[in-house]
Amino acid sequence: MKFACIEYTTKSRKVWIPSPEHPNYLGDPLSEIDPTSFGSYTTALNGQHVPLMGVILGQLDGDVLQGLYRRLRWRLSGTWGNYPLSYFRNFDTILAVYDWKRGNEIAKFVKRLRIAYPNTIVVGVPTQPFGQLREQWRSDEGNLSNLREFYDSCHAVLSIVRATVPYQQSLTKTPVVYIPQPYPVEYATKSWRDYSDKESVIFVAGDTSRPDVLAGHLAAKEIQKTHKDYMIHVTQTPDSKLNRQLLENTLHEVVPFRPWREYLPYLAGVKLAINMDTWWTRGRVQADCAAVGTPSIGGPSDAQVELFPDLLVRDVEDFQTAINFGNNLLGDKSFYDKVTERAKHRLKSYNFEKTVERFTKLVELIKKDEASKFPEYIWDNDVLVEKSS
């Protein structure tokens, strides 16, 4: 497979190519590539990670003058116009990542690509949590029409959240399939720490711009009333004043944001994580928790539902359930160990090798115009397997 992952912009702003010595999860997450997002497909499939802006501005083919012309056109008309697609002629499979902020441009790119290279397979996937995409429809209905145009132009749409498949399928005739996001299991699980090696810390994770996340702060406060020697940690963010207000009169600390490779050992050292995000997201925190042996109580992100089903909080209405989970975990080591070992075992089904198998199966079905026959994957003895027909 000659594979490329296309994003409108990338952190490096240039084509990124993995090597065995330098996979995406060892790259600089600030200036190079994300350690656990779609760069994982680029690594797993030994492809290229390409910024569409690099093509538009002529940076990939050295046509800087055309790039200057298109910049001027953008300022005058708000459109880039047509740009050459020849860079993509050597790929037979493309994962096109949709970003609502540039949805119109990405949708137009995929439509043009399908016409220019009709034999190239295009699988689409949104980069934002699906809950965030829905919010953007309310602020601008054009965001919904751009997403639907993008979906309709792809051979298949990849969902990284199982629960969103029927919701997304209702928007398009293009088959929508679920494949869990690939995760660098073998690398991340090296940071695993047992219960006895962890500190008495409750880590409250999540983006507090999403209101339901704030329930995690309050749940941690209630758990701390029973486990008085536990410290609550929250990450330094622009709204840390809100964190402090929610956690006033509690034993808590605001800790710095850490790059992923530093964050893993930190997360391995805390006894409990809480993330009440209900925005239909992939669940990076929960995947990391499964890798390092820290139980995660949380809302229905994909990784929470799949890896920590025994600690799932369906809605903020289940606030007391989150508190009960926390008290049970910190008061019952056998339950704690059962939950973390199960999550670690399930996480193996997310590794790169199994991702390549699933994605390759999807591509082969697309070639036969049978993407709708892509199998559902279910858990059998905590292993993700094809559901038998």
C-alpha positions in Angstrom: 0.0 0.0 0.0 1.3 3.4 -1.0 -0.3 5.4 1.8 -0.5 9.1 2.7 -2.4 10.9 5.5 -3.5 14.4 4.5 -4.2 17.2 6.9 -4.9 20.8 6.1 -2.0 21.9 8.2 0.6 19.9 10.2 2.8 20.7 13.1 6.0 20.5 11.0 4.4 22.2 8.0 6.3 19.8 5.8 6.0 16.2 4.7 6.8 13.8 7.6 8.0 10.3 6.8 8.5 7.8 9.6 11.3 5.3 10.0 11.8 2.3 12.4 14.1 4.5 14.5 11.8 7.5 14.5 8.1 6.6 14.6 5.5 9.3 15.3 5.4 8.7 19.0 9.1 9.5 19.3 8.7 12.8 17.4 8.5 16.2 19.0 4.7 16.7 19.7 5.0 20.5 19.5 7.0 21.0 16.3 6.9 17.6 14.5 3.9 15.3 14.8 1.4 14.1 17.4 2.3 10.9 19.3 -1.1 9.2 19.3 -3.3 10.9 16.6 -3.4 10.1 12.8 0.3 10.1 12.6 0.0 6.6 14.1 -1.6 5.5 10.8 1.4 7.1 8.9 3.8 5.1 11.1 1.8 1.9 11.0 1.4 1.9 7.2 4.9 3.3 6.5 3.5 6.2 4.6 3.8 10.0 4.4 2.1 12.7 6.5 1.3 15.6 4.1 0.1 19.1 4.8 -2.4 20.2 2.2 -1.2 23.8 2.7 2.3 22.7 1.5 0.7 21.7 -1.8 -1.4 24.8 -2.1 1.5 27.2 -1.4 3.9 25.3 -3.8 6.2 24.3 -1.0 6.3 20.6 -1.9 7.1 21.1 -5.6 9.2 24.2 -5.2 6.8 26.5 -7.0 7.1 29.4 -4.6 5.8 32.0 -7.1 2.6 30.1 -7.5 2.4 30.0 -3.7 2.7 33.8 -3.5 0.0 34.1 -6.2 -2.4 31.9 -4.3 -1.7 33.8 -1.0 -2.7 37.0 -2.8 -5.8 35.3 -4.3 -6.8 34.1 -0.8 -6.6 37.6 0.6 -8.6 39.1 -2.3 -11.3 36.4 -2.8 -11.1 34.0 0.2 -10.3 31.0 -2.0 -7.1 29.3 -3.1 -8.4 28.5 -6.6 -7.2 25.3 -8.3 -3.7 24.0 -7.4 -1.9 21.0 -8.9 -2.6 17.6 -7.4 0.4 15.9 -9.0 2.1 15.3 -5.6 -0.6 12.6 -4.9 -0.2 10.6 -8.1 2.1 8.1 -6.4 -0.3 7.1 -3.6 -3.0 4.5 -4.0 -4.6 5.0 -0.5 -5.2 8.3 1.3 -6.6 9.0 4.7 -8.1 12.5 4.4 -8.5 14.3 7.8 -11.4 16.7 8.0 -11.0 19.9 10.1 -14.2 21.9 10.4 -12.2 25.2 10.4 -11.2 24.4 6.8 -14.1 22.0 5.9 -14.9 23.6 2.6 -11.4 23.5 1.3 -10.9 19.9 2.4 -14.1 18.8 0.9 -13.2 20.5 -2.4 -9.8 18.8 -2.3 -11.2 15.3 -2.0 -13.7 15.9 -4.8 -10.9 17.1 -7.1 -8.7 14.2 -6.1 -11.3 11.6 -6.9 -11.7 13.1 -10.4 -7.9 13.4 -11.1 -7.0 10.0 -9.7 -10.2 7.8 -9.9 -8.2 4.7 -8.8 -6.9 6.3 -5.6 -8.9 5.2 -2.5 -9.9 7.9 -0.1 -11.0 7.2 3.4 -12.2 10.3 5.4 -12.0 10.9 9.1 -12.8 14.0 11.3 -10.1 15.3 13.5 -12.3 17.0 16.1 -14.4 15.1 18.6 -17.8 14.5 17.0 -19.5 16.4 19.8 -17.5 19.5 18.8 -18.5 19.1 15.2 -22.1 19.1 16.2 -21.6 22.3 18.2 -20.2 24.0 15.0 -23.4 23.2 13.1 -25.4 25.4 15.4 -23.0 28.3 15.0 -22.8 28.0 11.2 -25.0 25.6 9.2 -22.3 25.7 6.4 -20.2 23.6 8.7 -22.7 20.7 8.4 -23.0 21.0 4.6 -19.2 21.0 4.3 -19.0 17.8 6.4 -21.6 16.1 4.4 -20.0 17.1 1.1 -16.7 15.7 2.5 -18.3 12.4 3.6 -20.1 12.0 0.2 -16.9 12.4 -1.7 -15.0 9.6 0.2 -15.0 5.9 -0.5 -15.5 5.3 3.2 -15.7 7.3 6.5 -13.7 6.1 9.4 -15.1 6.6 12.9 -12.8 6.4 15.9 -15.8 6.4 18.3 -18.0 3.3 18.0 -21.1 5.0 19.3 -21.1 7.6 16.6 -21.3 5.2 13.6 -25.1 5.2 13.2 -25.2 8.9 13.9 -22.7 9.7 11.2 -24.2 7.1 8.8 -27.4 9.1 8.9 -25.6 12.0 7.3 -24.3 10.2 4.2 -24.6 7.2 1.9 -20.9 6.6 2.1 -20.3 3.6 4.4 -19.2 4.6 7.9 -17.0 2.1 9.7 -15.5 1.8 13.2 -11.8 1.2 13.6 -10.3 2.1 17.0 -7.5 4.6 16.9 -4.1 2.9 16.7 -2.0 3.2 19.8 1.8 2.6 20.4 1.0 -0.2 23.0 4.4 -1.7 23.2 6.1 1.6 23.9 3.6 3.1 26.3 3.2 0.0 28.5 6.8 0.3 29.5 5.7 3.0 31.8 3.3 0.7 33.7 3.5 0.9 37.5 1.7 -1.3 40.1 -0.7 0.0 42.7 2.0 0.0 45.4 4.3 2.2 43.4 1.8 5.0 42.9 1.3 8.1 44.9 -2.0 9.1 46.7 -3.1 11.4 43.9 -6.4 11.8 42.0 -5.7 13.4 38.6 -8.6 15.3 37.1 -8.1 15.4 33.3 -10.0 17.0 30.4 -10.6 20.3 28.6 -12.6 22.5 30.9 -14.1 24.4 28.0 -16.4 21.3 27.8 -18.8 21.8 30.7 -19.2 18.2 31.7 -15.5 17.9 32.4 -16.1 20.1 35.4 -18.1 17.4 37.1 -14.8 15.5 37.5 -13.4 18.2 39.8 -16.5 18.0 42.0 -16.4 14.2 42.0 -12.7 14.3 43.1 -13.7 16.6 46.0 -16.3 14.1 47.2 -13.9 11.2 46.9 -11.3 13.1 48.9 -13.7 13.5 51.8 -13.5 9.7 52.3 -9.8 9.5 51.4 -8.5 12.5 53.2 -4.8 11.9 52.5 -5.2 12.1 48.8 -4.1 15.1 46.8 -6.1 16.3 43.7 -4.1 17.3 40.6 -5.4 19.4 37.7 -3.3 20.6 34.7 -2.3 24.2 34.3 -4.6 25.7 31.7 -5.7 29.3 30.7 -8.7 28.8 33.0 -6.9 27.5 36.1 -8.7 30.1 38.2 -11.9 28.1 37.6 -10.0 24.9 38.7 -9.0 26.6 41.9 -12.6 27.9 42.5 -14.1 24.5 42.1 -11.4 22.9 44.3 -11.3 25.6 47.0 -10.9 24.3 50.6 -9.4 21.0 49.2 -5.9 19.6 49.2 -5.1 20.2 45.5 -2.3 21.2 43.2 -2.2 22.7 39.7 0.5 20.8 37.8 2.2 21.8 34.5 1.2 20.5 31.1 3.6 17.8 30.1 4.5 16.5 26.6 3.3 12.9 26.1 6.5 11.1 26.8 6.8 12.9 30.1 3.1 12.7 30.8 3.1 8.9 30.7 5.4 8.4 33.7 3.5 11.1 35.5 0.1 9.4 34.8 1.6 6.0 35.9 2.4 7.5 39.3 -1.1 8.6 40.3 -3.6 6.3 41.8 -6.7 7.5 40.0 -7.8 9.5 36.9 -11.1 11.1 36.3 -12.3 12.6 32.9 -16.0 13.3 32.6 -15.9 14.4 29.0 -19.1 13.4 27.2 -18.3 14.9 23.8 -18.1 11.6 21.8 -14.3 11.8 21.7 -11.6 9.2 21.2 -10.4 9.2 24.8 -6.6 9.7 24.8 -6.4 9.9 28.5 -8.2 6.6 29.0 -5.9 4.8 26.5 -2.9 6.2 28.3 -4.3 5.1 31.6 -4.8 1.6 30.3 -1.1 1.6 29.2 0.3 2.7 32.6 -2.0 0.9 35.1 -4.0 3.8 36.3 -7.8 3.3 36.4 -9.9 6.0 34.7 -13.4 7.0 35.7 -15.1 8.8 32.9 -17.7 9.8 30.4 -18.4 7.8 27.3 -15.3 8.4 25.2 -14.4 5.5 23.0 -11.5 4.3 25.1 -13.5 4.6 28.3 -16.3 2.5 26.9 -13.9 0.0 25.3 -11.1 -0.2 27.9 -12.7 0.7 31.2 -16.3 -0.4 30.8 -16.5 -1.1 34.6 -15.9 2.5 35.4 -18.1 4.1 32.7 -20.3 7.1 33.7 -22.8 7.6 30.9 -23.9 11.1 31.8 -23.3 13.8 34.5 -26.6 12.7 36.0 -24.6 9.7 37.2 -22.4 11.9 39.3 -22.9 9.7 42.4 -21.8 6.7 40.3 -18.4 8.4 39.6 -17.9 9.0 43.4 -18.8 5.4 44.2 -16.4 4.1 41.6 -13.6 6.2 43.1 -14.3 5.1 46.7 -14.5 1.5 45.6 -11.2 1.6 43.7 -9.3 3.3 46.4 -10.7 1.0 49.1 -10.5 -2.4 47.3 -7.1 -3.3 45.8 -8.5 -6.5 44.2 -11.1 -4.5 42.2 -8.4 -1.9 41.3 -6.1 -4.6 40.0 -8.9 -6.4 38.1 -9.9 -3.1 36.3 -6.4 -2.1 35.3 -5.3 -5.6 34.2 -8.4 -5.9 32.0 -7.7 -2.5 30.4 -4.1 -3.4 29.7 -5.2 -6.6 28.1 -7.8 -4.9 25.9 -5.4 -2.2 24.9 -3.4 -4.8 23.0 -6.2 -4.9 20.4 -5.3 -1.2 19.5 -1.7 -1.9 18.5 -0.3 -0.9 15.1 -0.2 -4.5 13.7 -3.9 -5.1 14.3 -4.7 -1.6 13.0 -3.0 -2.4 9.7 -5.0 -5.6 9.4 -8.3 -3.8 9.9 -7.4 -0.9 7.6 -6.1 -3.2 4.9 -9.4 -5.2 5.1 -11.3 -1.9 4.6 -9.2 -1.0 1.6 -9.6 -4.4 0.0 -13.4 -4.2 0.4 -13.5 -0.7 -1.1 -11.6 -2.0 -4.2 -14.5 -4.5 -4.6 -17.1 -1.7 -4.0 -18.1 -3.6 -0.8 -17.1 -1.2 2.0 -20.6 -1.6 3.5 -19.5 -5.2 4.3 -16.8 -4.2 6.6 -17.2 -6.3 9.7 -18.2 -5.1 13.2 -15.6 -5.8 15.8 -16.7 -7.1 19.2 -15.0 -8.1 22.4 -14.5 -11.8 23.1 -12.5 -12.7 26.2 -11.2 -9.1 26.1 -9.9 -9.4 22.6 -11.3 -7.4 19.7 -12.4 -9.8 17.0 -14.7 -9.8 13.9 -18.3 -10.5 14.7 -19.3 -13.7 12.9 -22.3 -13.3 10.6 
